[in-house]
Amino acid sequence: MTRSPSRFSLSQDVAGYYDRNTRRFLRFGGGGETGAIHRQIWAPGVQNIQQAFEYLNRLTVKAIEPVLALHSPARVLDLGCGVGGSAIWLAQCLPLSVVGVTNSVVQQELAAERSRQLGLEERCQFVLADFMNLPPLGHFNAAYAIESFVHAAAARRFFAQASTWIVRGGRLIICDDFLHPRALELTPRSAPWRCLQRFRKDWRILNLSTPEAAVELARKAGFRLIETINLTPHLRQFHPIVLRATYWITRLPFRSAYWQNLSGGSALQLCIQQGLTQYQALIFEKEAECTPSQSNEILSPSTI
């Protein structure tokens, strides 16, 4: 009998992917100065690439500002902090401290060095850990996960744990890729289905659910959805001809981590064009404590 990969081995696979790719993301992705390795959002009013990279930071600030007085001193948890770009940006804008969590040694070292250079090491702490199995870190006014929720091996556990970290009335913000419900109707081995599988495999996606499934899991953990923002129209895409060419070229069986990133990225863009995935921000407010029965309940979210 084939044994399923453990949560630890899945986490290590994600960590290795970012250890190998992070410096290339910063060099070729255009976010080196801002420390951003998430996507650019070209929403109305965004005028340049720096603003496009900072858009999700500003969205996060707007979401967490109302809850900073709930717990003193104000603390925010960055789940999947990358090289600390968003955490440091928040600490520069607001009177709070941030604990960033990454399972990548490379990212943790770069984030810590960045905070030291900016004199923010007392308010920006970066922890090397799997956010699905965190050490005791205390309570937080809010937590956010920017393009890291998809790396959670179990979405149910992600929300249950978040409920133990965030104070009542606090906020949880997720910005990430989600399945469109029509993707649930795909025939296995069809071309769109294969495109989704390529995105998941090459980008180390462990959890790809519909927004509705994520909201239900969050509700079971004591969170109320207060806002959904569809950011898909504000993503810049390759020209269709360039995208198709990139998608087929990256089918060549090269084994480098960055080649896999290009392969998964082109597959994701095709999924977006075909309406199979959507890029959304979900903003939750914690209403109640997660009870043991809720946290142990096994749910089956819609996933592919």
Rosetta blueprint (number, residue, H / E / L):
1 M L
2 T L
3 R L
4 S L
5 P L
6 S L
7 R H
8 F H
9 S H
10 L H
11 S H
12 Q H
13 D H
14 V H
15 A H
16 G H
17 Y H
18 Y H
19 D H
20 R H
21 N H
22 T H
23 R H
24 R H
25 F H
26 L H
27 R H
28 F H
29 G L
30 G L
31 G L
32 G L
33 E L
34 T L
35 G L
36 A L
37 I L
38 H L
39 R L
40 Q L
41 I L
42 W L
43 A L
44 P L
45 G L
46 V L
47 Q L
48 N L
49 I H
50 Q H
51 Q H
52 A H
53 F H
54 E H
55 Y H
56 L H
57 N H
58 R H
59 L H
60 T H
61 V H
62 K H
63 A H
64 I H
65 E H
66 P H
67 V H
68 L L
69 A L
70 L L
71 H L
72 S L
73 P L
74 A L
75 R E
76 V E
77 L E
78 D E
79 L E
80 G L
81 C L
82 G L
83 V L
84 G L
85 G H
86 S H
87 A H
88 I H
89 W H
90 L H
91 A H
92 Q H
93 C H
94 L L
95 P L
96 L L
97 S E
98 V E
99 V E
100 G E
101 V E
102 T E
103 N L
104 S L
105 V H
106 V H
107 Q H
108 Q H
109 E H
110 L H
111 A H
112 A H
113 E H
114 R H
115 S H
116 R H
117 Q H
118 L L
119 G L
120 L L
121 E L
122 E L
123 R L
124 C E
125 Q E
126 F E
127 V E
128 L E
129 A L
130 D L
131 F L
132 M L
133 N L
134 L L
135 P L
136 P L
137 L L
138 G L
139 H L
140 F E
141 N E
142 A E
143 A E
144 Y E
145 A E
146 I E
147 E L
148 S L
149 F H
150 V H
151 H H
152 A L
153 A L
154 A L
155 A H
156 R H
157 R H
158 F H
159 F H
160 A H
161 Q H
162 A H
163 S H
164 T H
165 W H
166 I E
167 V E
168 R E
169 G E
170 G E
171 R E
172 L E
173 I E
174 I E
175 C E
176 D E
177 D E
178 F E
179 L E
180 H L
181 P H
182 R H
183 A H
184 L H
185 E H
186 L L
187 T L
188 P L
189 R L
190 S L
191 A H
192 P H
193 W H
194 R H
195 C H
196 L H
197 Q H
198 R H
199 F H
200 R H
201 K H
202 D H
203 W L
204 R L
205 I L
206 L L
207 N L
208 L L
209 S E
210 T L
211 P H
212 E H
213 A H
214 A H
215 V H
216 E H
217 L H
218 A H
219 R H
220 K H
221 A L
222 G L
223 F E
224 R E
225 L E
226 I E
227 E E
228 T E
229 I E
230 N E
231 L L
232 T H
233 P H
234 H H
235 L L
236 R L
237 Q L
238 F L
239 H L
240 P H
241 I H
242 V H
243 L H
244 R H
245 A H
246 T H
247 Y H
248 W H
249 I H
250 T L
251 R L
252 L L
253 P L
254 F L
255 R L
256 S L
257 A H
258 Y H
259 W H
260 Q H
261 N H
262 L H
263 S H
264 G H
265 G H
266 S H
267 A H
268 L H
269 Q H
270 L H
271 C H
272 I H
273 Q H
274 Q L
275 G L
276 L L
277 T E
278 Q E
279 Y E
280 Q E
281 A E
282 L E
283 I E
284 F E
285 E E
286 K E
287 E L
288 A L
289 E L
290 C L
291 T L
292 P H
293 S H
294 Q H
295 S H
296 N H
297 E L
298 I L
299 L L
300 S L
301 P L
302 S L
303 T E
304 I L
